[in-house]
């Protein structure tokens, strides 16, 4: 980027600046801290200059937006073409209540739906299961059968809207319900758009919601990828998720590394299935956290894109551009929200959302300011959505493609982030004797990820406790306040209404048809066929979530974490 004479001149000028300008100020006033670091405890320098990026290869490491290695963004025009998808997470109570929230968000200008499920649905349990008591509709919407899905999207043309489903152990069942709903609405399967989280490896690493062991869980994920290639080519069957890894306490680099490793594990498993990387590669999507250290987050996003492009081509032989573009959704950091002085969370979320935009995200969820206390109120959701709209329409952040590109600091941090991420990836690959998939499974089995994340989380909390990491309103700038403001409460009749509908569906359906479809699913699992067509048949017969997931448990053994009643 710079010739040797230019660098020598800059070096001389910097030394002069340090002697004549910097040192007198340091002697008189010092700096407010002895050490400056990001949330992940990555030390940052006082100043960055061309010396820090002297070895940067523009073509190989930066390039142009929409071209390899995609450091500067996956598309040439980025937000000058259209803004990111504004996708607010929504779901509580029964399908009717969540449908009402969906319509409200669409009316307020949201451009994509994102569905939150209650704990029983997440764990593949019906609302009438004993373990579901106290949890029905509490942290998301309850979905037991296709009847709930029909109500959830009542008045919404799923051929016109992109829908995200944040669900994992029972993701294949929700996917089947959505496909069945498309068939009902007369929407061709190849027209439906959206994303299924469906990232089971991440569950065993961080979020810890599962029904069957890791290897059969991985098999079902690959089934959904194979089915999507053939049937729903505009629907992303898996969203490889670093968000929950970061929420569990990882650093930014660990989040990116472990997420990319999971993604490459799915790639390897799909290739072993006989799928062409250039057929399924474009359907993979990712989901990252955006935390408070704005420059670290921007660097994380840019480094992840660069690594993904290189690895997909060099390790897995991807040729199509669409297979090498890392496309991702971003959610602001729930872990950073405080119950104290909750309005401060609006500022935190704005900074985090801006980092996502400056880092080139494809869709964005902004947390509501009251989420440290309860499910978000309608007012808080509106403020969160308006935050995105103000960034898009008023700030100018969406008007320049990769506006941080070329910054001495950002390019240096991107390089440092890339090196740290690749170090983890190589370590995981080595654990698998050359296979990332086997390394990920070995790491889960040996507790590698838990140890890494636990140590990072503990180290961060220690810094907070010592006051080295300031959390405004928590360990600095505290006030006497009422920490019980008005919040959203779930109607206590929710469970009764959900159980009444479930009972009605069971009474009206053809039990022989249900039994036949469940037997066919069991046979498909036994013969290691792709289970998706059989799950679709079962949901169309109005088999319940719990009945379908029980078939998997019967074959693979109970591996379910218990749900503690509230």
N, C-alpha and C positions, 0 to 999 in steps of 0.2 A: 504493500500500500504506500510505503514511503521509501525513498532511497536512503542510503547510508549517510550522506551528507546532511540531508534534511533531519534525520534522526539525531545526528550529532549536534546540530544547531539547537534542536528542541531540548536535548539533554543539557546543553550549556545554559540555555535560557531558564530551564527549570531550576538548576542549581543556583543561578543568580537570584531567582524569585524566592527560593527557600532561604537564602542568606539575607537578602535585603528586605523582603516583605514578610515572610512567614515567621522567622525566628524571633524578631522583636515582639510580634504579637503574642507568640507562645510564651515568651519570657514574662510579659506583662500580665496577660490574662489567662493563658492556658486554654484548654478546651473543656467543654462541659462533661466529657467522659474520657477515661483513659483508653477505652477501646470501643469501637463502633461495629455493630454486627446486625445481621438480619434476624428475623424471627427464628430462622433455622440455625442461628449462631454462626453464620458464615461471615467472617470478618471482612469489612469493606474498607478500602483505602480512602485517604483524605481526597485524593485527586487522581484522575486518570488522564493519560495523554496518549499521543500516537505511539509512544514506546510500548504501551501495554498491548497494542494490537499490531505490532510491527510485522509479525509473521502471518497475519490474516490473509488468506487467499480469497479474493473477492468472488471469483467464479465458483470455487469449490465449497466455500463455507457460507457465502451470502447469496450471491446471484440476484435474481429479480423475483418479485412476487408471482406466484403461479408457476414457477419453474424450479427444478431441483436445485438445491436440497430443501426448498420450501421454508427456509429459515424466516423469510420475510412475509410468509403467508401462503396459503394453499391456492389462492385465486388472484389473477392479475389486478382486478379492480377492487377487491375486498369490499368495504362498506360503501364505496362510491357507487357500486352496482346496486346493492341492497344491504340494509343493515342486518346484523345478526338476528336470529330468531329470538324473540323475547318470550321465554317459556317459564312462567311462574308455576311452581309446584302447588298442586291443589288436591285436596281429598280429605273428607272427614264424614263421619256419620254414615248415613245410608246413601245409596246411589242417587236418590232424588236430591238430597242436599248438595252433593258434589256436582251434579248436573247443573243445579242453580248457580253454583260458584263458577263453573265453566262458562256458562252464558254471560255471567257478570264480567269475567275477565276478557272474554271476546269483545263485549261491548265497550270495555275500557281500552281496547287497542292491542291486546295480547295477540301474538301471531303464531303461537303454538301451544298445545295443551300438554301438561305434564302431570301425571297421575300418581298420587300417594295412596298406598294401601294400608289398611290396619294390620296389626301384628298377626292375627290368625290367618289372614289371607297371605301375608308374606311367608308364613310358615306352612302353608298348605293345609290349614285346618278349617273346618266349617264353623260357622258362628255358633252352632249348638254343641260343639265339642266342649267337654269340661274344662280343658285348658284355655278355652277362649273367654271364659267368664271374666268380666271386668275389662276386656280389651276390645270388644266389638265396636268398631267405628271411632276409636279413641285417638289414634294417631294417623288415621287415613280412612279411606272408604272401605266398607265391607263388601267383598265380592265372593259369593258362594257358587253361583251358577250363571249360565248365559243370560238368564232373566235379569240379573243385576247389571250386566254389561249393556243390555238393551236399554235399560232405564238411564244408565250413566251417560249414554250418548244420544238420548232422545232429543230430536230437533237439531242434531249436529250431523252434517254430511261428512262422513269419514273419508270420502273421496276428495274433499276440499281442504281438510285440516291435517296437520302433522301432529301426531300424538306420541308422547313418551310415557313409558311405563316403568316406574322404579320398583322392580320386584325381581327376586333372584331364585330361591329354591323352587318356587311354583311358577316361574316365568313362562315356561312352555305352555302351561294351562291358560294363562292370560293371553298369550300370543294366539293360541288356538281359538279362544273366545273372540278375539278381534277379527281374525280371519273369518270365523263363522258369522260375525256381525256384518262384515263386508259382503258375504254371500247373501245374507238376508236383505241388505240394502240395495243389492244389485250393483255393487261397486266391484269392478274387476280386481282380482287379487294383485295384479301387477300395477295397480294404480294407488294402492294404499301406501301412505308414508308415515314414518315415525321411527321410534327407537325403543328397543327392549333392553333393559339393563342386563339381566341375564348373565352376570359376571360371577360365576360360582367360585373361581379361584380366589378372587378378592374376599369373598365371604370367609374362607378358611384362613385368610391372612389377617383380616381386620374386623369386618362387621359381625361375623360369627352367627349368621342365620343359615342353617342348612337342614336338610332332611335326610339325604343319603350321603355316603362317603365321597371323598374327592374324585376318584376315578370314574364311577358311574355318573357323578354330577357333570364331569367334563364331557362324557359321552353325550349327554342330553344337550349340552350347549352346542356341540358339533352337529347334532341332529338338526337343531334350529338353523344353524348356518347353512347346512346343506339344503334344507327345505326352502329357506329364503332365496337362495340362488335360483332355484327352479320356479318358485311360486310368487314370491313377493320381492322382486328385485329393487324396489324403491324403499324397502323397509329394512332398517338396520337391526339384525337379530341379536346383537350384543353391543353393549356400551361398556368398554373396559374401563374400570372405575378406580381412579386414584383418590377420589374425593374422600372415601371412608378411611383409606389408609392414612391420609393427612389428618382427618378428624380424630383418629386413634392416637395421634401424637408424633407421626413421622416428621422428618425434615422435608423440605421441598424436593431435594435430590432423591431421597428415598421414595417419596410419593411417585415421582416420575419414573424412577428405575423399576420399582416393583410393578407399576402399572404396565409399562412397556414389556416387562418380562411376561406378565400374564397374557398380554396381547400376542406376543411371539409364541407362547405356549399354545394358544388357540390356532395360530397359523400352522404350527407344526402338526397339531392333531388333525386339522382339516386336510393338510397335504397327505398325511398318512391315510386318511379316509379315501384318497384318490381325487380330491378336488383340486382344481387349477387355481393357483394363488391369484391369477389375474381375473378369475371369475368371482371369487369370494372376497378378495382384498378390498375392493371398493365399498363393500357393505360393512366393514369394521368401523366402529366409531369409538371415541374415547370421552372420558368425563373427568375433568380435573377440578381441584379446589383452587380458589384464589384467596390468598391470605393478606395480611397487612403490609408486608414488605414489598412495596410496589415494584421496585426494580428487580428484586429476586424473582418475583412471580413472572414478570415479562421475560426474563432470561430463561426461566424454566420452560415456558411455552415455546420459545424460539428454539432452544436446544432440543426439546423433545421432537419437534418437527424434523430437525436436521438428522437426528439419530434414526428416527423411523424411516426416513427416505433411504438412508444409506443401508440400514440393516435389511429392509424389505428387498432391496435390489441385490446386495452382496451376499446375504445369508440364504435368502429364499427365492432368488431368481425372478422377482417381480419385474415386469417390463412396462406395463401400462402406468401412465402417470397417476391414474385414479387409485392404483394399488399402493402407491408410494406417498400419497398425500395423507398426512395425519390430520383428521378432522375431529374437532372436539367440542363438547359442551362444557361450560364452566358454571360452577355455583360458588357464591361467596361463602366465606368460612363460618359455618355454624358455631364451631368451637370458639371463635373470637367474640361472639355475642355475649353481652353481660346482662344479668338481671338488674344490676345497679345502674341507675341513670340510663334506662333503656333507649331514650332518644339519641344518646351518643352512638348507638348502633347504626343509625342512618348515615352518619359520617363514615364509620368503618366500612359499611357496605358500599358506599359510593367509591371509596378508594379502591376496594377490592374489585368492584365492577369495572372501574377504569383500567385497572391492571389487565383484566381479561380482554377488554377491548383493544388496548395498546399491544397486547400479546397476540391478537388475531383470532379470538374465539369465534366459533360458528353459531353458537347459541348460548344464552345466558339466563341464569336464574339469580335474582337478587333476593336475599333473605329479608324477612320482615323484622322490624325493630323489636317486636314483642316475642320473638320465637324462643328466647331464653326462658320465657315464662309459661308459654302455652302455644297451642296452634294459633296461627296468625289471624287477627281480626280483619274484617273487611277494610277498615281504614288503613291498617298497617300494610296490607297487600297492595292497596292502591299507591301508597307512598313508595313501596319497593318497585312497582312497575313504573311509576313516574320517574324514579331515579334513572332507570335505563333510558327512558324517552328523553330526558334532559341531556344525558350524555350523548345520545344519538343526534338530537336535533339542535342543541344549544352550545355544546362545548367545543365543537370543531374536531373532536378526537376521531370522528368517523370520516373526516374529509381527506386525510393523507394516509396512503398505504404505508404501513410500518414506519410511523413517524419517529420511532426510537432507533431505527436502523442507522448505523454509522456512529452512534454515540460511543465514545471511548469506554465509558463505564458499562453500558449495556452489552457491547460486544465482548468486553473482558469477562463480565459476569456470565454471559452465554457460553463462552469457551470453558470457563471454570465449571459451570453446571454440566456441560456436556462431558467433560472429563470424569466428574464424580459419578454421573449416571452410568457411563460406560464401564467404570470400575465395578459397580454393582452387577451390571448385566454379565460381565465376564465371570464374576464370582459365581453367579447363579448357573451360568452355562457350565462352568467347571464342576459344580455339584452334580450336574446331570450327565457328566462324561461327554460333553459336547452337545447335549440336547437341552434347550431352554425349558421345554415342557417337563422333562424328567427332573431338571434342577428345581423348578417351581414345586413340583410334587414332593421332592425330597426335602426342600426347605420347609414346606408345610409340615411334613412328618417329623422333622427334627426340631421344630420350633424356632427356626432361624429368623423368620420374619417377626415373630412375637418379641424375641429378644432385641432385635434391632430397633423396633418401634418403641418398646418399653424404655430402653435406655435413652432414646431421644426425648420421649415424653417426660421422663423423670428429670432429665437435664434442664429442659425448658422450665418445668415447674419450680425447680430449685432456683433458677434465675429470677423468676417472679417473686418467690418467697424472700430472696435476698434484696429485692428492689432493683436488680440490674435490668430487668425487663419491666418497663412501666406499662400498666394496664389502667388507663384513665378511668377513674370512678371506682376502682377496685383496690389498688395499692397506692394510688396517688390521686389527689384532687377529689377526695371522698366528701360526701355530704350526708346529713341526716335526711332520710327520705322514706316515703311509703313504698315498699317494694311489692305491694299487692294492688297494682292498678287494675282497671277493668280489662278483662281478657275474655277470649272466646271460651264458652263452655258447651260441651256436647250434651244434648238432650238425654236425660236418663232413660227415656223411652226408646232410644235408638235400638238397643239390643232386642227389645220386645218386638218392634216393628220388623227388624231383620229376621228374627226367628219365625214370625208369622209368614213372611214371604217365602222363606226356605221350606217351611212345612207345606205351604200351598203348592209350591213347585213340585215337591216330592209326591204330593197327592195326585197331581194332574198328569204327571209324566207316565210313559209306558215303561214299567219296571223291567219287562222282558227285553226291551230295546236297550235299556241302560246296562243290564247284565251282559248282554251280547257284546256291546262295545267295550266294556271293561275286560271281558274275557279275551277279546281280540287284542287289546292293549297289552295284557299280560303275556300273551303268546308272542307279540312283537318284541317285548323286552327279553323274553327267553331266547328268541332267535337272533337277537341283536340287530333287528331291523331299525330303520328310522321311525321313531315313535310319533312324530308330528301328525301324520294322517290319522292315526288311531286316536290321538287325543282330540283332534277336531271332531271325529265321529262321536266321541263320548260327550263332548260339551254340547253338540247339537242334539243329543238325546237328553240333555239336561242332567247329566251326571254332575255331581258336586265336585268342587275343588278337593275336598277331603277324600272322597271316594277315589278320585283319580290318583292323588298323591299316595294313598294307601297301597295302591298296586305297586308303586316303586319301592315303598318300604318293605312290602312283602318279599320282593325279589332281592333287595340289597341290604336289608337289615335296618333296624331303627338307629338313626344317628342324630336324632333331633334334639336340639337344646330345649329344655323346658321353658315355658313361658310362666313367669310369676304373675299371679293375679294382682291387680291393683288393689 
